[in-house]
């Protein structure tokens, strides 16, 4: 059975936000590298911890998107 338009929109939105989180983490890792190179190890580590949170959130959203695709999560209308 195919996803209805609301489920498809939900899946697409979840994947989009997950992608945004992934690219934000990539950018923050570059910043952490620059901080480390400038001798600011403490701030570099703080940024890397933020990256870990973003990556965890990205994985969770990707999992939700897969659940929508498998129809374990459904939506009948947008509020």
PyMOL Python script that loads the backbone (N, CA, C, O; Angstrom):
from pymol import cmd

cmd.read_pdbstr("""\
ATOM      1  N   UNK A   1       0.837  -1.174   0.000  1.00  0.00           N
ATOM      2  CA  UNK A   1       0.000   0.000   0.000  1.00  0.00           C
ATOM      3  C   UNK A   1       0.890   1.249   0.000  1.00  0.00           C
ATOM      4  O   UNK A   1       1.885   1.314   0.722  1.00  0.00           O
ATOM      5  N   UNK A   2       0.532   2.194  -0.786  1.00  0.00           N
ATOM      6  CA  UNK A   2       1.295   3.431  -0.925  1.00  0.00           C
ATOM      7  C   UNK A   2       1.016   4.378   0.230  1.00  0.00           C
ATOM      8  O   UNK A   2      -0.029   4.309   0.878  1.00  0.00           O
ATOM      9  N   UNK A   3       1.969   5.260   0.471  1.00  0.00           N
ATOM     10  CA  UNK A   3       1.775   6.289   1.491  1.00  0.00           C
ATOM     11  C   UNK A   3       0.771   7.313   0.991  1.00  0.00           C
ATOM     12  O   UNK A   3       0.750   7.647  -0.193  1.00  0.00           O
ATOM     13  N   UNK A   4      -0.068   7.815   1.905  1.00  0.00           N
ATOM     14  CA  UNK A   4      -0.957   8.909   1.504  1.00  0.00           C
ATOM     15  C   UNK A   4      -0.135  10.204   1.447  1.00  0.00           C
ATOM     16  O   UNK A   4       1.036  10.213   1.829  1.00  0.00           O
ATOM     17  N   UNK A   5      -0.733  11.269   0.982  1.00  0.00           N
ATOM     18  CA  UNK A   5       0.024  12.510   0.778  1.00  0.00           C
ATOM     19  C   UNK A   5       0.596  13.051   2.084  1.00  0.00           C
ATOM     20  O   UNK A   5       1.682  13.631   2.074  1.00  0.00           O
ATOM     21  N   UNK A   6      -0.094  12.881   3.200  1.00  0.00           N
ATOM     22  CA  UNK A   6       0.366  13.388   4.485  1.00  0.00           C
ATOM     23  C   UNK A   6       1.543  12.562   5.009  1.00  0.00           C
ATOM     24  O   UNK A   6       2.490  13.107   5.576  1.00  0.00           O
ATOM     25  N   UNK A   7       1.475  11.260   4.817  1.00  0.00           N
ATOM     26  CA  UNK A   7       2.580  10.389   5.223  1.00  0.00           C
ATOM     27  C   UNK A   7       3.815  10.656   4.368  1.00  0.00           C
ATOM     28  O   UNK A   7       4.940  10.685   4.867  1.00  0.00           O
ATOM     29  N   UNK A   8       3.586  10.847   3.087  1.00  0.00           N
ATOM     30  CA  UNK A   8       4.695  11.137   2.186  1.00  0.00           C
ATOM     31  C   UNK A   8       5.356  12.463   2.589  1.00  0.00           C
ATOM     32  O   UNK A   8       6.582  12.570   2.618  1.00  0.00           O
ATOM     33  N   UNK A   9       4.542  13.455   2.895  1.00  0.00           N
ATOM     34  CA  UNK A   9       5.070  14.746   3.328  1.00  0.00           C
ATOM     35  C   UNK A   9       5.850  14.600   4.642  1.00  0.00           C
ATOM     36  O   UNK A   9       6.917  15.194   4.796  1.00  0.00           O
ATOM     37  N   UNK A  10       5.325  13.818   5.582  1.00  0.00           N
ATOM     38  CA  UNK A  10       6.004  13.583   6.847  1.00  0.00           C
ATOM     39  C   UNK A  10       7.350  12.901   6.613  1.00  0.00           C
ATOM     40  O   UNK A  10       8.361  13.317   7.180  1.00  0.00           O
ATOM     41  N   UNK A  11       7.372  11.875   5.797  1.00  0.00           N
ATOM     42  CA  UNK A  11       8.615  11.167   5.505  1.00  0.00           C
ATOM     43  C   UNK A  11       9.631  12.117   4.864  1.00  0.00           C
ATOM     44  O   UNK A  11      10.803  12.123   5.240  1.00  0.00           O
ATOM     45  N   UNK A  12       9.189  12.896   3.922  1.00  0.00           N
ATOM     46  CA  UNK A  12      10.074  13.842   3.235  1.00  0.00           C
ATOM     47  C   UNK A  12      10.614  14.891   4.216  1.00  0.00           C
ATOM     48  O   UNK A  12      11.797  15.230   4.178  1.00  0.00           O
ATOM     49  N   UNK A  13       9.740  15.402   5.094  1.00  0.00           N
ATOM     50  CA  UNK A  13      10.178  16.395   6.074  1.00  0.00           C
ATOM     51  C   UNK A  13      11.194  15.807   7.056  1.00  0.00           C
ATOM     52  O   UNK A  13      12.187  16.455   7.386  1.00  0.00           O
ATOM     53  N   UNK A  14      10.947  14.588   7.517  1.00  0.00           N
ATOM     54  CA  UNK A  14      11.881  13.937   8.437  1.00  0.00           C
ATOM     55  C   UNK A  14      13.242  13.738   7.779  1.00  0.00           C
ATOM     56  O   UNK A  14      14.276  13.978   8.402  1.00  0.00           O
ATOM     57  N   UNK A  15      13.244  13.304   6.535  1.00  0.00           N
ATOM     58  CA  UNK A  15      14.504  13.094   5.823  1.00  0.00           C
ATOM     59  C   UNK A  15      15.224  14.421   5.575  1.00  0.00           C
ATOM     60  O   UNK A  15      16.451  14.492   5.642  1.00  0.00           O
ATOM     61  N   UNK A  16      14.463  15.455   5.293  1.00  0.00           N
ATOM     62  CA  UNK A  16      15.049  16.767   5.040  1.00  0.00           C
ATOM     63  C   UNK A  16      15.710  17.331   6.295  1.00  0.00           C
ATOM     64  O   UNK A  16      16.833  17.832   6.240  1.00  0.00           O
ATOM     65  N   UNK A  17      15.017  17.249   7.413  1.00  0.00           N
ATOM     66  CA  UNK A  17      15.586  17.754   8.660  1.00  0.00           C
ATOM     67  C   UNK A  17      16.797  16.910   9.070  1.00  0.00           C
ATOM     68  O   UNK A  17      17.786  17.449   9.567  1.00  0.00           O
ATOM     69  N   UNK A  18      16.725  15.605   8.865  1.00  0.00           N
ATOM     70  CA  UNK A  18      17.866  14.736   9.170  1.00  0.00           C
ATOM     71  C   UNK A  18      19.071  15.137   8.320  1.00  0.00           C
ATOM     72  O   UNK A  18      20.198  15.168   8.815  1.00  0.00           O
ATOM     73  N   UNK A  19      18.841  15.437   7.071  1.00  0.00           N
ATOM     74  CA  UNK A  19      19.924  15.872   6.187  1.00  0.00           C
ATOM     75  C   UNK A  19      20.507  17.204   6.658  1.00  0.00           C
ATOM     76  O   UNK A  19      21.723  17.393   6.635  1.00  0.00           O
ATOM     77  N   UNK A  20      19.645  18.122   7.081  1.00  0.00           N
ATOM     78  CA  UNK A  20      20.122  19.407   7.603  1.00  0.00           C
ATOM     79  C   UNK A  20      21.004  19.194   8.832  1.00  0.00           C
ATOM     80  O   UNK A  20      22.035  19.848   8.984  1.00  0.00           O
ATOM     81  N   UNK A  21      20.594  18.277   9.705  1.00  0.00           N
ATOM     82  CA  UNK A  21      21.386  17.979  10.896  1.00  0.00           C
ATOM     83  C   UNK A  21      22.744  17.389  10.513  1.00  0.00           C
ATOM     84  O   UNK A  21      23.771  17.731  11.099  1.00  0.00           O
ATOM     85  N   UNK A  22      22.728  16.500   9.524  1.00  0.00           N
ATOM     86  CA  UNK A  22      23.977  15.875   9.079  1.00  0.00           C
ATOM     87  C   UNK A  22      24.948  16.949   8.566  1.00  0.00           C
ATOM     88  O   UNK A  22      26.119  16.952   8.947  1.00  0.00           O
ATOM     89  N   UNK A  23      24.474  17.852   7.712  1.00  0.00           N
ATOM     90  CA  UNK A  23      25.358  18.870   7.152  1.00  0.00           C
ATOM     91  C   UNK A  23      25.785  19.885   8.196  1.00  0.00           C
ATOM     92  O   UNK A  23      26.888  20.427   8.117  1.00  0.00           O
ATOM     93  N   UNK A  24      24.929  20.150   9.172  1.00  0.00           N
ATOM     94  CA  UNK A  24      25.319  21.035  10.275  1.00  0.00           C
ATOM     95  C   UNK A  24      26.452  20.409  11.069  1.00  0.00           C
ATOM     96  O   UNK A  24      27.395  21.100  11.456  1.00  0.00           O
ATOM     97  N   UNK A  25      26.371  19.126  11.313  1.00  0.00           N
ATOM     98  CA  UNK A  25      27.436  18.425  12.040  1.00  0.00           C
ATOM     99  C   UNK A  25      28.745  18.458  11.243  1.00  0.00           C
ATOM    100  O   UNK A  25      29.820  18.629  11.819  1.00  0.00           O
ATOM    101  N   UNK A  26      28.655  18.298   9.939  1.00  0.00           N
ATOM    102  CA  UNK A  26      29.846  18.355   9.092  1.00  0.00           C
ATOM    103  C   UNK A  26      30.498  19.737   9.204  1.00  0.00           C
ATOM    104  O   UNK A  26      31.714  19.849   9.361  1.00  0.00           O
ATOM    105  N   UNK A  27      29.672  20.787   9.121  1.00  0.00           N
ATOM    106  CA  UNK A  27      30.207  22.152   9.241  1.00  0.00           C
ATOM    107  C   UNK A  27      30.820  22.391  10.617  1.00  0.00           C
ATOM    108  O   UNK A  27      31.878  23.011  10.731  1.00  0.00           O
ATOM    109  N   UNK A  28      30.160  21.904  11.650  1.00  0.00           N
ATOM    110  CA  UNK A  28      30.688  22.084  13.000  1.00  0.00           C
ATOM    111  C   UNK A  28      31.996  21.321  13.208  1.00  0.00           C
ATOM    112  O   UNK A  28      32.871  21.774  13.945  1.00  0.00           O
ATOM    113  N   UNK A  29      32.125  20.174  12.562  1.00  0.00           N
ATOM    114  CA  UNK A  29      33.394  19.441  12.667  1.00  0.00           C
ATOM    115  C   UNK A  29      34.537  20.239  12.045  1.00  0.00           C
ATOM    116  O   UNK A  29      35.657  20.226  12.554  1.00  0.00           O
ATOM    117  N   UNK A  30      34.252  20.932  10.945  1.00  0.00           N
ATOM    118  CA  UNK A  30      35.281  21.789  10.341  1.00  0.00           C
ATOM    119  C   UNK A  30      35.672  22.910  11.299  1.00  0.00           C
ATOM    120  O   UNK A  30      36.847  23.247  11.442  1.00  0.00           O
ATOM    121  N   UNK A  31      34.659  23.478  11.951  1.00  0.00           N
ATOM    122  CA  UNK A  31      34.932  24.541  12.929  1.00  0.00           C
ATOM    123  C   UNK A  31      35.755  23.989  14.089  1.00  0.00           C
ATOM    124  O   UNK A  31      36.687  24.641  14.559  1.00  0.00           O
ATOM    125  N   UNK A  32      35.413  22.793  14.548  1.00  0.00           N
ATOM    126  CA  UNK A  32      36.172  22.171  15.636  1.00  0.00           C
ATOM    127  C   UNK A  32      37.628  21.963  15.230  1.00  0.00           C
ATOM    128  O   UNK A  32      38.534  22.174  16.036  1.00  0.00           O
ATOM    129  N   UNK A  33      37.854  21.554  13.996  1.00  0.00           N
ATOM    130  CA  UNK A  33      39.229  21.379  13.505  1.00  0.00           C
ATOM    131  C   UNK A  33      39.988  22.699  13.525  1.00  0.00           C
ATOM    132  O   UNK A  33      41.160  22.748  13.900  1.00  0.00           O
ATOM    133  N   UNK A  34      39.307  23.771  13.115  1.00  0.00           N
ATOM    134  CA  UNK A  34      39.946  25.090  13.126  1.00  0.00           C
ATOM    135  C   UNK A  34      40.246  25.535  14.557  1.00  0.00           C
ATOM    136  O   UNK A  34      41.305  26.103  14.827  1.00  0.00           O
ATOM    137  N   UNK A  35      39.316  25.276  15.465  1.00  0.00           N
ATOM    138  CA  UNK A  35      39.546  25.619  16.866  1.00  0.00           C
ATOM    139  C   UNK A  35      40.742  24.854  17.426  1.00  0.00           C
ATOM    140  O   UNK A  35      41.580  25.414  18.132  1.00  0.00           O
ATOM    141  N   UNK A  36      40.804  23.577  17.100  1.00  0.00           N
ATOM    142  CA  UNK A  36      41.908  22.738  17.576  1.00  0.00           C
ATOM    143  C   UNK A  36      43.239  23.254  17.033  1.00  0.00           C
ATOM    144  O   UNK A  36      44.223  23.348  17.767  1.00  0.00           O
ATOM    145  N   UNK A  37      43.260  23.591  15.729  1.00  0.00           N
ATOM    146  CA  UNK A  37      44.496  24.092  15.112  1.00  0.00           C
ATOM    147  C   UNK A  37      44.945  25.422  15.714  1.00  0.00           C
ATOM    148  O   UNK A  37      46.135  25.734  15.736  1.00  0.00           O
ATOM    149  N   UNK A  38      43.967  26.208  16.205  1.00  0.00           N
ATOM    150  CA  UNK A  38      44.316  27.497  16.814  1.00  0.00           C
ATOM    151  C   UNK A  38      44.667  27.354  18.291  1.00  0.00           C
ATOM    152  O   UNK A  38      44.945  28.343  18.968  1.00  0.00           O
ATOM    153  N   UNK A  39      44.654  26.106  18.790  1.00  0.00           N
ATOM    154  CA  UNK A  39      45.036  25.861  20.170  1.00  0.00           C
ATOM    155  C   UNK A  39      43.889  25.914  21.161  1.00  0.00           C
ATOM    156  O   UNK A  39      44.115  25.908  22.371  1.00  0.00           O
ATOM    157  N   UNK A  40      42.673  25.965  20.667  1.00  0.00           N
ATOM    158  CA  UNK A  40      41.501  26.051  21.539  1.00  0.00           C
ATOM    159  C   UNK A  40      40.835  24.680  21.653  1.00  0.00           C
ATOM    160  O   UNK A  40      39.744  24.460  21.128  1.00  0.00           O
ATOM    161  N   UNK A  41      41.504  23.776  22.339  1.00  0.00           N
ATOM    162  CA  UNK A  41      41.040  22.390  22.451  1.00  0.00           C
ATOM    163  C   UNK A  41      39.722  22.286  23.223  1.00  0.00           C
ATOM    164  O   UNK A  41      38.867  21.471  22.876  1.00  0.00           O
ATOM    165  N   UNK A  42      39.552  23.101  24.262  1.00  0.00           N
ATOM    166  CA  UNK A  42      38.337  23.012  25.082  1.00  0.00           C
ATOM    167  C   UNK A  42      37.096  23.322  24.243  1.00  0.00           C
ATOM    168  O   UNK A  42      36.105  22.595  24.302  1.00  0.00           O
ATOM    169  N   UNK A  43      37.156  24.402  23.463  1.00  0.00           N
ATOM    170  CA  UNK A  43      36.009  24.741  22.617  1.00  0.00           C
ATOM    171  C   UNK A  43      35.830  23.726  21.493  1.00  0.00           C
ATOM    172  O   UNK A  43      34.700  23.423  21.108  1.00  0.00           O
ATOM    173  N   UNK A  44      36.915  23.208  20.971  1.00  0.00           N
ATOM    174  CA  UNK A  44      36.825  22.178  19.925  1.00  0.00           C
ATOM    175  C   UNK A  44      36.078  20.962  20.457  1.00  0.00           C
ATOM    176  O   UNK A  44      35.229  20.401  19.764  1.00  0.00           O
ATOM    177  N   UNK A  45      36.389  20.556  21.680  1.00  0.00           N
ATOM    178  CA  UNK A  45      35.707  19.409  22.278  1.00  0.00           C
ATOM    179  C   UNK A  45      34.231  19.696  22.515  1.00  0.00           C
ATOM    180  O   UNK A  45      33.390  18.815  22.332  1.00  0.00           O
ATOM    181  N   UNK A  46      33.909  20.921  22.921  1.00  0.00           N
ATOM    182  CA  UNK A  46      32.504  21.293  23.134  1.00  0.00           C
ATOM    183  C   UNK A  46      31.722  21.226  21.819  1.00  0.00           C
ATOM    184  O   UNK A  46      30.585  20.755  21.784  1.00  0.00           O
ATOM    185  N   UNK A  47      32.340  21.698  20.751  1.00  0.00           N
ATOM    186  CA  UNK A  47      31.692  21.656  19.435  1.00  0.00           C
ATOM    187  C   UNK A  47      31.510  20.205  18.995  1.00  0.00           C
ATOM    188  O   UNK A  47      30.466  19.856  18.443  1.00  0.00           O
ATOM    189  N   UNK A  48      32.494  19.371  19.228  1.00  0.00           N
ATOM    190  CA  UNK A  48      32.388  17.959  18.855  1.00  0.00           C
ATOM    191  C   UNK A  48      31.282  17.252  19.640  1.00  0.00           C
ATOM    192  O   UNK A  48      30.610  16.371  19.104  1.00  0.00           O
ATOM    193  N   UNK A  49      31.091  17.632  20.904  1.00  0.00           N
ATOM    194  CA  UNK A  49      29.973  17.057  21.674  1.00  0.00           C
ATOM    195  C   UNK A  49      28.643  17.464  21.056  1.00  0.00           C
ATOM    196  O   UNK A  49      27.707  16.666  21.007  1.00  0.00           O
ATOM    197  N   UNK A  50      28.558  18.701  20.588  1.00  0.00           N
ATOM    198  CA  UNK A  50      27.345  19.149  19.899  1.00  0.00           C
ATOM    199  C   UNK A  50      27.121  18.338  18.628  1.00  0.00           C
ATOM    200  O   UNK A  50      25.985  18.009  18.288  1.00  0.00           O
ATOM    201  N   UNK A  51      28.199  18.020  17.933  1.00  0.00           N
ATOM    202  CA  UNK A  51      28.099  17.198  16.723  1.00  0.00           C
ATOM    203  C   UNK A  51      27.518  15.828  17.048  1.00  0.00           C
ATOM    204  O   UNK A  51      26.689  15.306  16.303  1.00  0.00           O
ATOM    205  N   UNK A  52      27.952  15.255  18.154  1.00  0.00           N
ATOM    206  CA  UNK A  52      27.432  13.944  18.554  1.00  0.00           C
ATOM    207  C   UNK A  52      25.926  13.997  18.789  1.00  0.00           C
ATOM    208  O   UNK A  52      25.205  13.071  18.418  1.00  0.00           O
ATOM    209  N   UNK A  53      25.453  15.074  19.400  1.00  0.00           N
ATOM    210  CA  UNK A  53      24.013  15.235  19.631  1.00  0.00           C
ATOM    211  C   UNK A  53      23.280  15.342  18.294  1.00  0.00           C
ATOM    212  O   UNK A  53      22.248  14.703  18.091  1.00  0.00           O
ATOM    213  N   UNK A  54      23.821  16.153  17.387  1.00  0.00           N
ATOM    214  CA  UNK A  54      23.182  16.317  16.077  1.00  0.00           C
ATOM    215  C   UNK A  54      23.148  14.997  15.313  1.00  0.00           C
ATOM    216  O   UNK A  54      22.152  14.680  14.662  1.00  0.00           O
ATOM    217  N   UNK A  55      24.230  14.230  15.389  1.00  0.00           N
ATOM    218  CA  UNK A  55      24.273  12.949  14.681  1.00  0.00           C
ATOM    219  C   UNK A  55      23.278  11.961  15.279  1.00  0.00           C
ATOM    220  O   UNK A  55      22.645  11.196  14.552  1.00  0.00           O
ATOM    221  N   UNK A  56      23.142  11.978  16.578  1.00  0.00           N
ATOM    222  CA  UNK A  56      22.161  11.103  17.227  1.00  0.00           C
ATOM    223  C   UNK A  56      20.745  11.487  16.816  1.00  0.00           C
ATOM    224  O   UNK A  56      19.915  10.624  16.532  1.00  0.00           O
ATOM    225  N   UNK A  57      20.480  12.787  16.786  1.00  0.00           N
ATOM    226  CA  UNK A  57      19.155  13.258  16.363  1.00  0.00           C
ATOM    227  C   UNK A  57      18.892  12.917  14.898  1.00  0.00           C
ATOM    228  O   UNK A  57      17.777  12.551  14.527  1.00  0.00           O
ATOM    229  N   UNK A  58      19.929  13.041  14.072  1.00  0.00           N
ATOM    230  CA  UNK A  58      19.780  12.691  12.658  1.00  0.00           C
ATOM    231  C   UNK A  58      19.394  11.217  12.511  1.00  0.00           C
ATOM    232  O   UNK A  58      18.489  10.875  11.749  1.00  0.00           O
ATOM    233  N   UNK A  59      20.080  10.366  13.236  1.00  0.00           N
ATOM    234  CA  UNK A  59      19.787   8.929  13.161  1.00  0.00           C
ATOM    235  C   UNK A  59      18.355   8.637  13.612  1.00  0.00           C
ATOM    236  O   UNK A  59      17.659   7.820  13.008  1.00  0.00           O
ATOM    237  N   UNK A  60      17.926   9.309  14.672  1.00  0.00           N
ATOM    238  CA  UNK A  60      16.568   9.099  15.168  1.00  0.00           C
ATOM    239  C   UNK A  60      15.529   9.524  14.127  1.00  0.00           C
ATOM    240  O   UNK A  60      14.543   8.821  13.911  1.00  0.00           O
ATOM    241  N   UNK A  61      15.749  10.668  13.485  1.00  0.00           N
ATOM    242  CA  UNK A  61      14.814  11.126  12.453  1.00  0.00           C
ATOM    243  C   UNK A  61      14.811  10.192  11.249  1.00  0.00           C
ATOM    244  O   UNK A  61      13.755   9.927  10.675  1.00  0.00           O
ATOM    245  N   UNK A  62      15.978   9.693  10.864  1.00  0.00           N
ATOM    246  CA  UNK A  62      16.039   8.734   9.755  1.00  0.00           C
ATOM    247  C   UNK A  62      15.254   7.472  10.103  1.00  0.00           C
ATOM    248  O   UNK A  62      14.562   6.904   9.258  1.00  0.00           O
ATOM    249  N   UNK A  63      15.371   7.044  11.356  1.00  0.00           N
ATOM    250  CA  UNK A  63      14.619   5.864  11.803  1.00  0.00           C
ATOM    251  C   UNK A  63      13.115   6.134  11.715  1.00  0.00           C
ATOM    252  O   UNK A  63      12.356   5.286  11.245  1.00  0.00           O
ATOM    253  N   UNK A  64      12.691   7.308  12.164  1.00  0.00           N
ATOM    254  CA  UNK A  64      11.265   7.655  12.074  1.00  0.00           C
ATOM    255  C   UNK A  64      10.800   7.669  10.621  1.00  0.00           C
ATOM    256  O   UNK A  64       9.703   7.203  10.316  1.00  0.00           O
ATOM    257  N   UNK A  65      11.626   8.201   9.728  1.00  0.00           N
ATOM    258  CA  UNK A  65      11.261   8.238   8.309  1.00  0.00           C
ATOM    259  C   UNK A  65      11.085   6.819   7.761  1.00  0.00           C
ATOM    260  O   UNK A  65      10.185   6.560   6.963  1.00  0.00           O
ATOM    261  N   UNK A  66      11.953   5.910   8.198  1.00  0.00           N
ATOM    262  CA  UNK A  66      11.812   4.511   7.774  1.00  0.00           C
ATOM    263  C   UNK A  66      10.533   3.896   8.332  1.00  0.00           C
ATOM    264  O   UNK A  66       9.878   3.099   7.660  1.00  0.00           O
ATOM    265  N   UNK A  67      10.179   4.268   9.560  1.00  0.00           N
ATOM    266  CA  UNK A  67       8.933   3.759  10.144  1.00  0.00           C
ATOM    267  C   UNK A  67       7.719   4.282   9.384  1.00  0.00           C
ATOM    268  O   UNK A  67       6.739   3.559   9.202  1.00  0.00           O
ATOM    269  N   UNK A  68       7.780   5.531   8.941  1.00  0.00           N
ATOM    270  CA  UNK A  68       6.680   6.075   8.133  1.00  0.00           C
ATOM    271  C   UNK A  68       6.575   5.287   6.837  1.00  0.00           C
ATOM    272  O   UNK A  68       5.481   4.902   6.426  1.00  0.00           O
ATOM    273  N   UNK A  69       7.715   5.048   6.194  1.00  0.00           N
ATOM    274  CA  UNK A  69       7.722   4.298   4.928  1.00  0.00           C
ATOM    275  C   UNK A  69       7.163   2.894   5.119  1.00  0.00           C
ATOM    276  O   UNK A  69       6.462   2.375   4.250  1.00  0.00           O
ATOM    277  N   UNK A  70       7.479   2.277   6.268  1.00  0.00           N
ATOM    278  CA  UNK A  70       6.985   0.923   6.559  1.00  0.00           C
ATOM    279  C   UNK A  70       5.551   0.951   7.094  1.00  0.00           C
ATOM    280  O   UNK A  70       4.967  -0.090   7.394  1.00  0.00           O
ATOM    281  N   UNK A  71       5.009   2.131   7.205  1.00  0.00           N
ATOM    282  CA  UNK A  71       3.641   2.353   7.684  1.00  0.00           C
ATOM    283  C   UNK A  71       3.467   1.977   9.158  1.00  0.00           C
ATOM    284  O   UNK A  71       2.356   1.677   9.595  1.00  0.00           O
ATOM    285  N   UNK A  72       4.555   1.992   9.917  1.00  0.00           N
ATOM    286  CA  UNK A  72       4.475   1.799  11.362  1.00  0.00           C
ATOM    287  C   UNK A  72       4.020   3.092  12.030  1.00  0.00           C
ATOM    288  O   UNK A  72       3.474   3.084  13.133  1.00  0.00           O
ATOM    289  N   UNK A  73       4.257   4.198  11.336  1.00  0.00           N
ATOM    290  CA  UNK A  73       3.769   5.521  11.749  1.00  0.00           C
ATOM    291  C   UNK A  73       2.909   6.028  10.606  1.00  0.00           C
ATOM    292  O   UNK A  73       3.328   5.986   9.449  1.00  0.00           O
ATOM    293  N   UNK A  74       1.720   6.505  10.912  1.00  0.00           N
ATOM    294  CA  UNK A  74       0.869   7.030   9.844  1.00  0.00           C
ATOM    295  C   UNK A  74       0.348   8.404  10.210  1.00  0.00           C
ATOM    296  O   UNK A  74       0.355   8.803  11.375  1.00  0.00           O
ATOM    297  N   UNK A  75      -0.090   9.099   9.218  1.00  0.00           N
ATOM    298  CA  UNK A  75      -0.656  10.437   9.394  1.00  0.00           C
ATOM    299  C   UNK A  75      -1.840  10.535   8.439  1.00  0.00           C
ATOM    300  O   UNK A  75      -1.750  10.171   7.267  1.00  0.00           O
ATOM    301  N   UNK A  76      -2.926  11.025   8.959  1.00  0.00           N
ATOM    302  CA  UNK A  76      -4.084  11.156   8.088  1.00  0.00           C
ATOM    303  C   UNK A  76      -4.358  12.586   7.681  1.00  0.00           C
ATOM    304  O   UNK A  76      -5.001  12.831   6.660  1.00  0.00           O
ATOM    305  N   UNK A  77      -3.864  13.553   8.485  1.00  0.00           N
ATOM    306  CA  UNK A  77      -3.956  14.940   8.042  1.00  0.00           C
ATOM    307  C   UNK A  77      -2.942  15.772   8.808  1.00  0.00           C
ATOM    308  O   UNK A  77      -2.445  15.365   9.858  1.00  0.00           O
ATOM    309  N   UNK A  78      -2.648  16.935   8.267  1.00  0.00           N
ATOM    310  CA  UNK A  78      -1.701  17.856   8.880  1.00  0.00           C
ATOM    311  C   UNK A  78      -2.492  18.814   9.755  1.00  0.00           C
ATOM    312  O   UNK A  78      -3.545  19.320   9.365  1.00  0.00           O
ATOM    313  N   UNK A  79      -1.959  19.049  10.945  1.00  0.00           N
ATOM    314  CA  UNK A  79      -2.648  19.966  11.867  1.00  0.00           C
ATOM    315  C   UNK A  79      -2.326  21.391  11.546  1.00  0.00           C
ATOM    316  O   UNK A  79      -2.815  22.301  12.216  1.00  0.00           O
TER     317      UNK A  79
END
""", "prot")
cmd.dss("prot")
cmd.show_as("cartoon", "prot")
cmd.util.cbc("prot")
cmd.orient("prot")
